[in-house]
Amino acid sequence: NLVDRITVLKGPSSSIHGAALGGTILYRMGPPSQQGIAIRQETSAGSYRMLQNATQVSWKGQRTGLRLAYDKHRHKGFRENDDYNRDAFTALLHHQLTPHIGMTYLGRYQNLKAYIPSSLARDTYLNHPGRAADNWDAVSGHETYNKMLHGLSLDIDLGNSLRNETSVFLKNYDGKEIRPFNTLDDQTFTSGMRSLLEWKQQAAGGNITAEAGYELFHENYRWKINETLAEGDIGDVLNKNRQRRIQNNLFASLSMKWDRLGVSLGANLNRTGYRYDDLSSDSLDLSDNKNYDWIASPRVSLTYNMSDNLMAFATISHGFSAPSYEETLNAQGFVNGSIQPETGWNREIGLRARSASNRWLAKVSGYSIAVQDLLVTKRLAEDRFRKINAGKTRHNGLEILGKFQWLSHHLVQSTLDVSYMYTDYRFRDFTDEGNDYSGNRLPGIPRHKMFVKLQAQMPAGVYLQANWIGVDKMPMDDANSLYSNPYGRLNLKAGIRRSFSDQWTLHLFGGIRNATDNHFASMILINAPSYGGSPPRYFYPAQPRNFFGGLSLNYALSP
C-alpha cells in the first residue's frame, strides 16, 4: 500500500538495474507528498472467509516524512487444506539532513502461514476441484515463514550536475515447509550495497545523462531436510547443507536526447560465484564451489519522434540469469556443477502513438529473444526434480496496447484499456535422454493472451469497473503431447467515493471475481510426473465465482 509506482521492464532492457533475461520490476516509494497527517483505513471481506485489512498513517514536516502501513490478508480458501494468513508491517522514513543530503530508511516485516492443497490429476480437477491432493492433505502440508528487510539510502547532491545515491540493505528469512515426502527447514541472510553516480548536462544541443555504479550481494543460505512422519510430524534429519553466494555487478549507461532523436547506450558486467558446504554427519563430503565467468551485457536503444504524436523505438540488448541455489542442485539435493547461467540477446522494435486531443494512445512492438542454456525443470517424481540447460530457444512475440477515452459526457466518463500478446516460444536445439524436442513450443506459455478493462465514472463519485482476461491453450510438457484448455475470466467492481469535507473521504465498494463462474486451471505444473501408478497431477484449479465488499476511510489534516 506504500508503493507509489510500479515499472515493468521487459527483457534485459535496463543496464543500471541489472541485465535480467526475464526483465525487471521496480517498486517506487517516496515520502508523503503533502505536509500534515493523513490516515487511511480500508477493510474488505468476501467469500471463503476472506478478510483484508490495510492501515496507513503518514506524516510530513519541514524536513522529515514518515509512512507506516499494516496489512493483513486471511482466507479459508475454496479447497481443502487451503487456509492462508499473512501479516505485514512496513515503515518508510525520509529525512533531509541538509539541503544537499537526504536519508531514507525502509523496513518491512512479514509473517505467513499458508496451507498447500497442491495440484490435481485431470479427473479430480474436473469433478472435484475443491479437494486437496491426498498426500498433502494427510500431513496438513503448509509453509510458514518470517521475513525482514532493512534498507538505508543516502542521496547526495555533489554539485556541478553530479548526484550520488548509495544504499545498503539486510534481508533475513526463516521458513519451514511441511511436505508429504520430507520437511524443508531453511534460513537465508542476505546483505548488499549499491552505489550510483549520476551526471546530467546540456551539451551538443541536447540533454545528456550519464550513470555508473556498482552492486554487491552476499547471500548465506542454510537448509536441512527432515523426514515427514504421519500427520505432518517431523522425523530424523536426512541432510544438512549451506550455500554462500556472492554476486558482483558493474553497470553504466549514457543517454542523449535531442528534439527528435534519443540514443541510450548501456553495459552491465556481472560475476556470480558460490560455495556449497555439505554439513551432513555422514562420511561422504560433497562440498563444492563454483565461480561463473564474467558476463558482459551491452545494450543499445534508439527513439525517434516522427511527429508530435508518433514515436518509433528499437532496442538490442544482452541479458543473463544466474541459476538460483535450487537450480544448482541435482535430484538428490547436491550440487550439479554442470548447470550454466541462461544468456540471450533481445531485439525489439515498435511504435507509440497518441491522438492530438489525447483521447487515445497505442503501442505496438515486436520482439525476438534468442536464449542459450534455458533452464527447464525435469521432474523424476513428486519429491525429486532437477534443472537442466535446454540448449537453444527462441522467444518471438508481438504486443499491442491501447487506451481509449470511450465516452465523454457530463453523466459518464469512460475509458477502455485493451492489451493483446502473441507469443511463439520454441526449443531450437534441445535433446533430453534421446528425445528430440527441437521445434516444440515451450510448455506453460499460451500463444494468445488478451486483457480488456472498462471503467466508467458517474456523478456523485459512483464508478463501475469490468475487466476480462482471455488465455489460449498451452502445452503442459516438453513433448507438446498434452494441452490445457483455453479460458476467460470476468471480474466486476462497483463503488462510490465521497468527500464530506477537506479532511474526510469515504469509499464504499463491492464486486464479483470470476463472475461467469468459469472452471479453469490458474496454474499448470509443467512436466508433472506419474509415480506409483497414479496419474500425473498437472492442474491447480482457480477459484469459482466469489464476492467481496469493503470500505475505506481517509482523514487528512494539513498544518
N, C-alpha and C positions, 0 to 999 in steps of 0.2 A: 504493500500500500504506500510505501515511500518512494517508489520508482516513478520518476517524472517522465522518462522516455526510454523506449526500447528500440535499439537499432539492430537490424539483422543484416549481416554482410555475407552474401552468398559466395561460397568457394574461397580460395586464397586471395581475396581482393584487398586485403589490408596488410601492409608491411609492419606498421608500428604496433599493431595488436596481434602479432603472430601471423604465421602463414598456414593456418589450419586448413587442411584439404577440404573438410566438411563445412567450413565457414565459421563465423564468429557472431556471438550475440553479446551486445553491450548494454548493460543496465546503468542508467544515469540517474543519480540522485543529487540534489543540491539543498542548500539551506532554505528556510521559508522565504517566500517572495515578498511578503508584506510584514511590516513591524506590528507587534502586538501578540495576542494569544489567540490561537484557534484550536477548537476541539471538535472531533468528528467521531460519532459512534454509529456503527452500522451492524445490524443483526438480521440474519435471514434463516429461515427454516424450510424444510421440504420433505419430500418422500424419503423413505428408508431412514427415518430419524436423522436426517441431515440437519446440522446446526453449524452456522458460520458466524463468527464474531470478529469485528475489526474495530479497534480503538486507536485513535490517533490524537496526539497532543503536540502542538508546535508553538514555539515562542521565538520572537526575533527582537533583539535590541539594536543598539547602535553598531556594535562590532561583533555580536555573538548571535548565533542562531542554533536552535535545538529542535529536533524532531524525534518523537518517541512513538512506537507503534507496537500493539499487541494483537496477534492474530490467533484464532482458534478455528479448527475445522474438524468436525466429527460426523461420522455417519455409520449406519448399521450395514449398508450395502445390500444389494438385492440377492446376492449369492450366499451360500453357506460359507462360514469361515471367512467373512469379508468385512469385519469391523475395521474402522480407521479412526485414528485420533492423533492430531498434530497440534502442538502449541509452538508459537514463535514470538520472540521479542526482539525488536530492532531499535537501535539508537544511532542518530546521526548528529554530530556536534561540529559546528564550524565557528572558528574564532579568528578574527583579523588581528594578528599580533601587532602589525604596523601597517601603514598604507601600502607597503610593498610585499608583505609576508602574510599568507593565510595558512591556517592549520585546520585539517578536517580529520575527525575520528569517526569510524564506522564500526559498530559492534552488533553482532547478531547471534542469538541462541535459538536452537530448535530441538524439540523433543518429539519423537514419533514412535507410535506403536501401530503397526499395520499388519493385519492377518492376510494370508496369501491363499486364495482359493485355487490358484494355478490354472493351467489350460485344460481343455476338454477334448475328448475324441469326438468325431463328427456326429455320431448317433446321439450322444448325451448333449452335445451343443445344440442340436436341432430340437430335441424333445424335452430336455430337462436343463435349460441353460442356467437355472438358479443353483444347481448343485456345484459343490467343490470337487476337485479331484479326490478320490477316495483316500489315497495315501497322505495327501496334505491335510485333509480333514481329520484323519485318525490321530495325528500328532499335534493338531491345532497349530499348523505351521504359520509362523509370523516373523516379522522383522521389527527390531527396536533399535533406536539409536539416539545419541545426544551429539549435536554439532555445535561448535562455537567458532566464530570468526572475529578477529580483531584486526583493524587496519588503521594506519596513521599516515597522513599525507601532508607534505609541505609544498605550497605553491609560492614561488619566489619570483618577483619581477626584478630582473637584474639590470634593467635599463638598456638603452641602445637597442630596443626591439627584441631583447632576449628574455626568455622566461624558462624557469626550471621547475619541474614537478617531480618530487621524489616520494615514493611510498614504500612502506614496509608492512608486512602482514603476517599473522599467525592463524592457522586453522587447526582444529582438533576434532577428531571423530572417534566415537566409541560405540560400536554396534554389535549386534548379535542377531543371527538368523537361524531359527529352528526349522529344519528341513527333514523330510521323511528319510532321506538317505544319510545325512550327517548334520552336524551343527557347526556353523561358522561363527567364530568369536574373533573380531578384528578391531584394531585401533590404528588410526593414522594421525601423525603430527606433521604438518606442513608449514614451512616458513619460506619467505621470499622477499625480494625487493625489486623495485622498478624505478628507473630514473630516466626522465625525458627532458631534453633540451630543445627548445623551440625558438626559431628566429623568423620574424616577419619584416618584410621591407618592400617598398615600392621601387622598382628598377626596370629598366628596358621597356618602359611604357606599360608595365603590368604589375600584378601583385605576386610576390614570391614568398613562399613559406617553406622553411627547411626544418626538419626534425630528425633527431638522432637520439639513441638511448640504449640501455642495457637492462636485461631482466635476469634474475637468478631465482630458481625454485629448488628447494630441497624437501624431499618427502621421505618420511620414515614410516613404513607400513609393516605392522605385525599382525599375524593371523595364526590361529590354530583351529584344527578340525577335530571335533569330538564325535563319538557315536551318538546317534539319536535312538533312545530306548522307547518302549511303549508309552503312549500318551504324551510324548514330547519330552520326557526326562532326558537329561544329558548324561552320557556314559563316559568311557575312557577316552583319553587323548589319542588320536590317530597320527597326527603330525603337527609340527610347530615350526613356523617359518618367519623370516623377516626379509624385507627388501628395502634398500635405501637407494633413492633415485635423485640424481642431480641433473638439472636442465639449465643450460646457458643459452641466452638469446640476445643477439646483437641486431639492431634494426636502424634503418634510416630511410627518409623519404624527402623528396623535393617536388613541390607543386608550384606551377607557374600558370597564371591566369591573365589572359588579355581580354579584349572586348568580346571576341567570338571564340577564340581558341583556348583550351585548357590542356596542359600537359602535366602528368604526375608520374614520377619515377620512384621506385622503392626497392629495397633489398632487405632480406632477413637472413641471418646466419645462425643456425641452431646446432647445438650438440647435446645429446642426451646419453646418459650412462646410468647403470645401476649395479648394485651388488646384492646378490641373493645369498642369505645365510640359512642353512638347514639346521634348525635348533632342536630337532627330534633327538631322543635319547638313544636311538639305536646306533650300531657301529658304522653304518653306511652314511658318509657325509657327502651330500650332493650340492654343497655350496658352490657358487659360481659368480662370475661378474661379466658385464658386457658394456662396451663403450661403442656406440654407433659413430659412424663417420660424421664429420661436419656436413650439414646440408645447407646449401645456398639456394635461396628462393628469390629471384628477381621479379619485378612487376613493372609494366608499362601501361598507362591508361591515358586515353585521349578523349576530349569532349569538344564538340564544335556546334555553336549556335547558328543554325542555318537561317533562323529568323528569331523574332522576339518570342515566338510560341512553339518553336520546333528545335530540338537538340538531338544530335547524334552522338553516340559514345561507343568506345571499343576498349577492350582490356585483354592483355595477355599476362598471365601470372603463373608462377610455380608455387606449389604447396606440398605439405607433408603432414603425416600424422604418425607420431611415435606410438608403439604398442603400449597399452596400459599394463599394469602389473598382472592382471588376469590374463591378458592376451599373450604374455611371455611364458605362461605355464602350460605344460602338457596335461594329458588326461589324468595322470597320477598326481598332479599338483606340484611338479618340479619344473625347473627352468628348461625351456626349449630354446637353445641358443641360436637356432636357425631362423627364428622369426625376425623379419626386417620391417622397417617403417614403410608405410604407404607413401608414395610420392606421385605427383602428377602435374600436368600442365592444363591450365584453364584458358579457354578462348571464348570471349563474349562480345557480341555486337548488338546494338539496339537503338531505339528511338524513344524520345519523350516528347509529348505534345500536349498543348492545352489550348482552349479557346480564348479569344481575345477578351471575352467577358468573364473568364474563369468559371464558366458553368460546367465544364467538363475537362478532365485531364486523362491521359492514357500513356501507357508504356508498353512497348513490345521489345522483347530481347530473345536472342537465340544463343545457345552456349554449347560447348563441347569440352569435356574434361577427359583426358587420356590418363588413366591411372596405372601405375606399375605396383605390383605386390599388394593388391587389395586384400585386406584381412577378412576372411569369411569363417563362419562357425561350422565345424564338423562335429555333429552330435553322435556319440557312441552309445549312450544310454542317458536316462534322465539325469543321473548324477555324474556323468562323465562326458566332457566335451573338450575340444581344443580348437585353437585358431591355426589356420594355415594361410599362407600367402597364395593368392589365386592368380598368379601370372599377371596378365594384362586385361584391363576392362576399358570400355568406352561409355561415357555418360553424355548422351546428347539430349538436349531439351529445348523447349520453347515456352516462354512465359508471356502472358497478356494480362495487363492490369488496367482497370478503368474505374473512374469515379465520376458520377453524373449528378447534377442538380436536376432532379426529375420534375418536381413541381415547385413553383414559387408563387404562392398565393397568401393573402392575409389570413386565411383559415388553415392552411397547411404548408409546411416547408418540408420537402422530402429529398433524400439523396439515395443513390443506388451505387453500391460497390460491387464490382464483378472481377474475378480473377480466374484464369484458366492456366493449367500447366499440362504440357505434353512431355513425357519422358520416354526415352528409348535407351535404357541402360543394359549393356550386354557384356558377357565374357568375350574377350577377343582371343585369349590363349589361356585355357585352364583345363588341365587334366589331373584327375584325382583317382588314384588306385585303379588305373586302367580305363576310367570313364572320361570321355572327352566331352566337356561341357562348352567348348568354344562355339560362339554364336548364340547360345541360350541367353534369355533375359535374366537379369539379376533378380533373385527372389525377394518378395516383400515390398516391391515397388510397383504401384499402379501406373498404367500407361497414360490414363487421363484422370484429371482431378479438377474440380470446379467449385468455386465458392461464390455465393451471392448473398449480399446483405442489403436490406431495405430499411431505412429509418425515416420516420415521419414525426415532425414537431407540430403541435397544435396549440391554440391559445390556452392560457391558464397553466402552462407548464406541462401539459399532457404530451406523452410521446408513445410511439409504437415502434417495435423493432422485430424484424424477422430475418433469420439467416439460415441458409441451406447449403449443405456441402454434399457433393456427389463424388464418389470414389469408384474407379473402374476395378475390375477383377485384377488379381495379381498372382503370379506364380508363388508357390509355397516351398519349392525345393529347387536345388540346382539343376535337376534334370528337366524342370518345367513339366512334370508329369501330373501335377495337381494344381488347381487354381481355386482361389477364394471367390465368393460371389460378389458382384458389384453391389453398392448400397448408396442410399441417400438418407440424410438426417436433417430434419427441420426443427429449429428452435424458435420459440416465440417469447417476447417480453413486452410488457406494458408498464407504464408508471406515470407519476406526476411529481414535479419539482415545484415547490412554492417557497417564496421568501416572505416571511412575516414582518421582518424589519431589517435594518442594516446588519444585525447580529445573527438572526436565526433563519435557517433554511431547513426545510423538511423534504425528504424524498421517500415516496412510497412506491414499491414495485412488486411485480409478480410475473411468473412465466411458466412455460412448459418446455422441457427438453425432450427431444425425440417425439415431437407432437404427433407424428403419424404412426408411432409405435412400431417402427421397423425393427426386424430381427437381423442383426449383423454382428460380425466379429470386429471389435475395435482394435484388436492386435492379433498378429499371427506369429506363432513360434516356428521360425524358419528351420527347415530340415529336421522336424520333430522325429525322434527315433521310435521304433516299435521294439519293445522289450518284454520278455516274459510271456509272449503270446498275446499281449494286449495291443489294441490298435494305437497308432500314433495320435498324440494329443496336440493338434495344431491350433485350436481356437480359444480365444479369450472373448466371451460374449459381452456385448455392450449393454448398458442399462436400458430397459424398456422405458416407455413413456413415464416421466416423473415430473413433479410440480415443485415450485419453490415460491416463496414470497418473503418480503422483508421491508425494513425501513432504515433510513439513515437520517441522522440529525446533526447539523453543523452549527457551531457557535463561533463567532469571530468578534474579538474586542480589540479595536485599534487604540493606540496610546493617546 
